[in-house]
Amino acid sequence: MVGYKKGRERYQGTLLPLTPDDYIGEDHECRVIDAFVDKLDLAARGFTHTQPQEVGCPAYAPGDMLKLYLYGYLNKVRSSRRLERETQRNIEVMWLINSLTPDDKTICNFRTDNAKILKEVFRDFNKLCLSWGLFGRKTEAYDGSKVKANNSRKNCHTKKEATEKLAKLEKRITEYLNELEENDRAEAEDREPDREAATVLLKKLNGEKEKLEDILKQIEENDGAAVCTVDPEAELMKQGGGKGFAVCYNIQTAVDEKYKMVAEFDVTDHCNDMCELSGMVEKTREMLEVEAFNAVADKGFSNGKEINACENMGVTCFIPIPEPSHQPEDPAYHRDKFIYNEETNSYTCPEGHEMPQVRTRKDNGFLVYANRNACLNCPAKGKCTKSKTLREIERNPYQAQVERAAANAADNPDIYRRRQELSEHPFGVVKHVWGFDHYLCRGKEKVTGETALAFLAFNFRRALNILGVKEMVEKLA
């Protein structure tokens, strides 16, 4: 009978391996992490504790802490408490940081204290990848995705919700006072009422009332926007896929076509992508050291002013036009059936009537075209509009730029077809495979540091897959 394979007895002595280095192969990713961090000038970047203290307990070297975090994000470990456990049981981590065992508070403080600098480390690695030829610099795909903030939905208050809660609380206080008064009269002859307990409860209710009043005041000062009491910089946003509303940050990315690496990113508190394109394009040009390229994005980025700014920078945009809302049921009277005449600055409706410009909207600069007399006497008015008077057509002052970007997308399907596989790939890996679907820190600066570590790890993994460990170590030497 053959039996089973047997391992080494746990109490059996051994002379080999002699050092922790013997456990880490020459093609192990830890060697690349070690070489990359050692190449960085952490003092010039402004990391904390780059200079040893003359007195007191010695600090942990920032390089060791950065290696620990980069290893953690590469291996789906983000929590400082879990990273602390890895330092005590993981031979790879022991090799990487020389068997140091910082506690979870020290690990957490490093990320929060250096949050702003971590984005610069992400850019430092991208500059290396640029010099290695890993960025094509011809086509960049832009997209946004929402990541939940460290702020539950119940700690985010809209004006309507706060007003309703305050009304219920005031009603409860009034009912309690009336009930207390009735009980006082009923118990006056029998025993002394428990006023101490009543005072404690009333104090609690009034405290809740003051908090709600303060929240409503903040909402008014914030132009009616929702107020988050745990992470004030986060915003209440609508999530895709019918998931409803949640307190989130909106991550913007630029993904390079060549190897699907994240060229640049930004963390915003904006609820949509309408005003993000030109800023991201400018950052991408600076990061990739290139003047002109193709910018590909979905309909959510279709904003004439943003497209115009990109074209002024020499960037060609590929962005479809979103379908207008509130279209008539009859397709013959949809928005695209109204033909614009540039020479006369007017539209011609499907019934052949000319619609001249009648005014300009002050809030957004949109041009409004209409023909009241023609609409009033038109037999097709019921099919064209639900209005009792006339049909109006709005034209973006940058409509030519919007249409040009849409034509680029329609005329170049091979370029636009790659948008989804480029822009969605990093989000799919980082959020759904690696579990980065919520933030651990609070505040825009700190969550930007978290995001920088996530995309640094993503690009690091891509580079490892493309070049291999030995070649990367040689390039970093």
C-alpha positions in Angstrom: 0.0 0.0 0.0 1.5 3.3 -1.1 -0.1 5.6 1.5 0.1 9.4 1.4 2.9 12.0 0.9 4.4 13.1 4.2 5.7 16.6 5.0 8.4 17.6 7.3 7.8 16.9 11.0 7.1 20.2 12.7 9.5 19.6 15.6 12.4 18.3 13.4 15.4 20.5 13.3 16.8 21.9 10.0 19.8 23.8 8.8 18.3 25.0 5.5 17.2 27.4 4.3 19.7 29.6 6.1 18.2 33.0 5.4 14.7 34.5 4.6 16.1 35.3 1.1 16.2 31.6 0.3 12.4 31.6 0.5 12.0 34.3 -2.2 12.7 33.2 -5.7 14.6 35.4 -8.2 11.3 35.8 -10.2 9.3 36.9 -7.2 7.3 40.2 -7.3 8.7 41.3 -3.9 12.0 41.9 -5.6 10.5 44.4 -8.0 8.6 46.2 -5.1 11.9 46.4 -3.2 13.8 47.8 -6.2 11.1 50.3 -7.1 10.7 51.8 -3.6 14.4 51.9 -3.1 14.7 53.9 -6.3 12.4 56.7 -5.1 13.6 59.8 -3.4 11.1 59.7 -0.5 12.6 62.7 1.3 12.3 64.9 -1.8 8.7 63.8 -2.1 8.0 64.9 1.4 7.2 61.6 3.2 7.1 61.7 7.0 10.0 60.3 9.1 12.5 60.5 6.2 15.0 61.8 8.7 15.8 59.6 11.8 15.0 61.1 15.2 17.8 61.9 17.5 15.9 61.1 20.7 12.9 58.9 21.6 11.6 55.7 20.0 12.9 55.2 16.4 10.3 55.6 13.7 9.7 53.0 10.9 11.4 53.9 7.7 8.8 55.3 5.2 10.3 53.0 2.5 9.4 49.9 4.5 5.9 51.2 5.1 5.4 52.0 1.4 6.6 48.5 0.4 4.2 47.0 2.9 1.2 48.9 1.4 2.2 48.2 -2.2 2.5 44.5 -1.4 -0.9 44.6 0.4 -2.8 46.3 -2.5 -1.2 43.9 -5.0 -2.5 41.0 -2.9 -6.0 42.4 -2.0 -5.0 43.4 1.5 -6.0 47.0 2.3 -6.9 47.0 6.0 -4.1 48.1 8.4 -5.2 45.4 10.9 -4.8 42.7 8.2 -1.5 44.1 7.1 -0.3 43.9 10.7 -1.2 40.2 10.7 0.7 39.7 7.4 3.9 41.1 9.0 3.7 38.4 11.7 2.9 35.3 9.5 3.8 36.0 5.8 7.4 35.1 4.9 7.1 37.3 1.8 6.3 40.4 3.9 9.0 39.4 6.4 11.5 39.4 3.6 10.2 42.6 2.1 10.4 44.7 5.3 13.1 42.8 7.2 10.8 41.1 9.7 9.5 44.4 11.1 6.1 44.2 12.8 4.5 47.7 13.0 1.1 47.8 14.7 -2.1 48.6 12.8 -2.2 52.2 14.1 1.3 52.9 12.8 0.4 51.3 9.4 -2.8 53.3 9.2 -1.1 56.6 10.1 1.4 56.2 7.3 -1.4 56.1 4.7 -3.3 59.0 6.2 -0.2 61.2 6.9 1.2 60.7 3.4 -2.1 60.5 1.4 -1.3 63.5 -0.8 2.2 62.2 -1.7 0.9 58.8 -2.7 -0.5 60.2 -5.9 3.0 61.5 -6.8 4.3 57.9 -6.3 1.7 56.7 -8.7 2.9 59.3 -11.2 6.6 58.4 -10.6 5.8 54.8 -11.5 3.9 56.0 -14.6 7.0 58.0 -15.7 9.1 54.9 -15.5 6.5 53.0 -17.5 6.5 55.8 -20.1 10.3 55.5 -20.4 9.9 51.8 -20.9 7.5 52.2 -23.8 4.4 50.9 -22.0 2.2 53.8 -23.0 1.1 54.2 -26.6 0.0 57.9 -26.2 -2.3 57.7 -29.2 -5.7 56.9 -27.8 -6.9 57.5 -24.2 -10.3 56.2 -22.9 -12.0 58.3 -20.2 -14.7 57.1 -17.8 -16.0 57.7 -14.3 -17.1 55.2 -11.6 -18.5 55.7 -8.1 -16.9 54.2 -5.0 -18.7 54.2 -1.7 -17.4 56.6 0.9 -16.9 55.8 4.6 -20.2 57.3 5.4 -23.5 55.3 5.6 -26.6 56.5 3.9 -28.4 57.1 7.2 -25.7 59.7 8.0 -26.4 61.6 4.9 -29.3 64.1 5.1 -31.3 65.7 2.4 -33.5 68.7 3.1 -36.7 66.7 2.7 -35.5 63.9 5.0 -34.2 66.3 7.6 -37.4 68.4 7.6 -39.5 65.3 8.0 -37.4 63.9 10.8 -37.5 67.3 12.6 -41.3 67.4 12.3 -41.6 63.9 13.8 -39.2 64.7 16.6 -41.1 67.9 17.5 -44.3 66.0 17.5 -42.8 63.3 19.7 -41.5 65.9 22.2 -44.9 67.6 22.4 -46.7 64.3 22.9 -44.2 63.3 25.6 -44.7 66.6 27.5 -48.5 66.3 27.3 -48.2 62.7 28.6 -45.9 63.7 31.3 -48.2 66.4 32.5 -51.1 64.0 32.6 -49.1 61.5 34.6 -48.0 64.2 37.0 -51.6 65.0 37.8 -52.6 61.4 38.1 -49.7 60.5 40.4 -49.6 63.6 42.5 -51.8 62.0 45.2 -50.1 58.6 45.1 -46.3 59.2 44.8 -43.7 61.7 43.6 -43.2 61.5 39.8 -39.8 60.4 38.5 -38.6 63.8 37.2 -35.0 62.7 36.9 -35.7 60.1 34.2 -38.0 62.5 32.4 -35.3 65.2 32.4 -32.8 62.8 30.9 -35.1 61.8 28.1 -36.1 65.3 27.3 -32.5 66.4 27.2 -31.8 63.6 24.7 -34.8 64.5 22.5 -33.8 68.2 22.5 -30.3 67.3 21.6 -31.5 65.4 18.6 -33.6 68.3 17.6 -30.7 70.7 17.8 -28.6 68.4 15.6 -31.3 68.3 13.0 -31.8 72.1 13.1 -28.0 72.5 12.6 -28.1 70.0 9.7 -30.9 72.0 8.0 -28.9 75.2 8.5 -25.9 73.5 6.7 -28.1 72.4 3.9 -29.4 75.9 3.3 -25.8 77.2 3.3 -24.9 74.5 0.9 -27.6 75.6 -1.6 -29.9 72.7 -0.7 -27.3 70.0 -1.3 -27.3 66.9 1.0 -25.1 67.0 4.1 -22.9 64.0 5.1 -22.1 64.1 8.8 -19.3 61.5 8.9 -17.4 62.4 5.7 -18.6 66.0 4.7 -16.6 65.9 1.5 -18.5 63.0 0.0 -21.7 63.4 -1.9 -25.0 61.5 -2.2 -24.9 60.0 -5.7 -27.0 57.7 -7.9 -25.4 54.4 -8.6 -25.7 52.6 -11.8 -27.4 49.2 -12.3 -30.5 50.2 -10.4 -28.6 50.2 -7.1 -30.2 53.4 -5.9 -28.4 56.2 -4.0 -25.3 56.0 -1.8 -22.7 58.3 -0.4 -19.8 58.1 -2.9 -16.8 59.7 -4.6 -16.6 59.8 -8.4 -13.3 58.4 -9.7 -12.2 59.6 -13.1 -9.6 57.7 -15.1 -7.7 58.0 -18.4 -6.7 54.5 -19.7 -4.1 54.2 -22.4 -4.9 52.0 -25.4 -1.6 50.1 -25.7 -1.6 48.0 -22.5 -4.7 49.2 -20.7 -2.7 51.0 -18.1 -4.2 53.9 -16.1 -2.4 57.0 -17.3 -4.1 59.4 -14.9 -6.9 59.6 -12.4 -8.8 62.1 -10.2 -11.2 61.8 -7.3 -14.2 64.2 -7.4 -17.4 64.8 -5.5 -19.3 65.5 -8.7 -22.4 63.4 -9.3 -21.8 62.9 -13.1 -19.0 63.2 -15.7 -20.3 66.2 -17.6 -17.6 68.6 -16.5 -14.6 66.3 -16.1 -13.2 65.8 -19.6 -11.0 68.8 -20.2 -9.4 68.7 -16.8 -8.6 65.0 -17.2 -7.3 65.6 -20.7 -4.9 68.3 -19.5 -3.6 66.1 -16.8 -3.1 63.2 -19.3 -1.1 65.5 -21.7 1.2 66.5 -18.8 1.6 62.9 -17.6 2.3 61.3 -21.0 4.3 64.3 -22.3 2.3 64.5 -25.5 0.3 67.3 -27.2 -2.3 65.6 -29.3 -4.1 62.3 -29.0 -7.6 60.7 -29.3 -9.9 61.1 -26.3 -12.6 58.5 -26.3 -15.5 58.7 -23.8 -19.2 57.7 -23.4 -22.3 59.9 -23.7 -22.0 61.1 -20.1 -19.0 63.2 -21.2 -20.9 65.0 -24.0 -20.5 68.6 -23.0 -19.8 71.2 -25.7 -17.8 73.5 -23.5 -15.5 70.6 -22.4 -15.1 69.3 -25.9 -14.2 72.8 -27.2 -11.6 73.1 -24.5 -10.1 69.7 -25.5 -10.0 70.7 -29.2 -8.2 73.9 -28.3 -5.5 71.7 -26.7 -5.2 69.8 -29.9 -7.0 66.7 -28.7 -9.6 64.9 -31.0 -12.7 63.8 -29.1 -14.8 60.7 -29.9 -18.1 61.1 -27.9 -21.6 60.2 -29.0 -24.5 62.5 -28.3 -27.0 61.3 -25.7 -30.6 60.9 -26.6 -32.7 63.9 -25.6 -35.2 63.3 -22.8 -38.9 63.8 -23.1 -39.1 63.0 -26.8 -42.5 62.9 -28.6 -44.0 59.5 -29.1 -44.0 59.9 -32.9 -40.4 59.4 -34.2 -41.2 61.8 -37.0 -41.1 64.7 -34.6 -38.0 63.7 -32.6 -35.2 66.3 -32.0 -33.0 65.1 -34.8 -35.8 65.7 -37.4 -35.4 69.4 -36.9 -32.8 70.6 -39.4 -30.4 73.5 -38.6 -29.6 76.1 -41.2 -26.3 77.8 -40.3 -26.7 80.6 -42.8 -30.0 81.8 -41.4 -29.3 80.6 -37.8 -32.7 78.9 -37.7 -34.3 75.4 -37.7 -36.8 73.9 -40.1 -39.4 71.7 -38.4 -40.7 68.4 -40.0 -43.7 70.3 -41.3 -41.5 72.8 -43.2 -41.9 75.8 -40.9 -38.8 78.0 -40.1 -38.0 78.4 -36.4 -35.7 81.5 -35.8 -33.8 82.1 -32.6 -36.0 83.9 -30.1 -33.8 84.2 -27.0 -30.7 83.0 -25.1 -30.9 81.2 -21.8 -29.0 83.1 -19.1 -28.2 80.1 -17.0 -26.4 78.0 -19.6 -26.1 80.2 -22.7 -28.3 77.8 -24.8 -30.0 79.3 -27.8 -33.7 78.8 -28.1 -35.6 78.6 -31.4 -39.4 78.7 -31.9 -42.2 79.9 -34.1 -45.3 80.6 -32.1 -47.6 81.5 -35.0 -46.7 78.4 -37.0 -47.2 76.1 -34.0 -50.6 77.6 -33.0 -52.0 76.9 -36.5 -50.2 73.6 -37.1 -52.4 70.5 -37.4 -49.5 68.3 -36.2 -48.9 70.2 -33.0 -50.4 67.4 -30.9 -47.9 64.9 -32.2 -45.0 67.3 -31.9 -45.4 68.7 -28.4 -47.5 68.5 -25.3 -47.3 72.3 -24.8 -50.5 74.2 -25.5 -48.6 77.0 -27.3 -45.4 76.0 -29.2 -42.5 73.6 -29.6 -39.1 75.0 -28.6 -35.7 73.7 -29.8 -32.6 74.4 -27.7 -29.1 74.6 -29.3 -25.9 74.3 -27.4 -23.6 77.3 -28.1 -20.9 74.6 -28.7 -23.2 72.4 -30.8 -20.8 72.3 -33.7 -18.1 70.8 -31.4 -20.6 68.3 -29.9 -21.7 67.1 -33.4 -18.1 66.9 -34.5 -17.2 64.6 -31.6 -20.2 62.5 -32.3 -19.3 62.2 -36.0 -15.8 61.2 -35.0 -17.2 58.3 -33.0 -19.7 57.3 -35.7 -17.2 57.5 -38.6 -14.4 55.6 -36.6 -16.2 52.6 -35.1 -12.9 50.7 -34.6 -11.6 53.5 -32.4 -14.8 54.0 -30.4 -15.5 50.2 -30.1 -12.5 49.8 -27.8 -13.7 52.4 -25.3 -15.6 50.0 -23.1 -12.9 47.4 -22.9 -10.3 50.0 -22.1 -12.0 52.2 -19.6 -14.0 49.4 -17.8 -11.1 47.1 -17.4 -9.3 48.8 -14.5 -12.5 49.4 -12.7 -13.6 45.8 -13.1 -10.3 44.5 -11.7 -9.8 47.0 -8.9 -13.5 47.2 -7.7 -14.8 43.7 -8.4 -11.8 41.4 -8.4 -9.7 43.1 -5.8 -12.7 44.3 -3.7 -11.9 48.0 -3.8 -15.7 48.9 -3.8 -15.6 51.2 -0.7 -13.1 53.5 1.0 -11.6 53.0 4.4 -10.5 56.6 4.9 -12.5 59.8 5.0 -11.9 63.1 3.3 -11.0 63.8 -0.4 -7.3 64.0 0.2 -7.1 60.6 2.1 -9.4 58.8 -0.3 -7.2 60.1 -3.2 -4.2 58.4 -1.4 -6.2 55.2 -1.2 -7.1 55.4 -4.9 -3.4 56.1 -5.8 -2.3 52.9 -4.1 -5.0 50.9 -5.9 -4.1 52.2 -9.4 -0.4 52.0 -8.6 -0.9 48.3 -7.8 -3.0 47.9 -11.0 -0.3 49.4 -13.2 2.4 47.5 -11.3 0.7 44.2 -12.0 0.3 45.1 -15.6 3.9 45.9 -15.9 4.9 42.7 -14.2 2.7 40.7 -16.6 4.2 42.5 -19.7 7.9 42.7 -18.8 8.4 40.0 -16.1 10.2 40.3 -12.8 13.8 40.0 -14.0 13.5 42.6 -16.7 11.8 45.1 -14.3 14.5 44.6 -11.7 17.2 45.2 -14.4 15.4 48.4 -15.5 15.1 49.6 -11.9 18.7 48.9 -11.1 
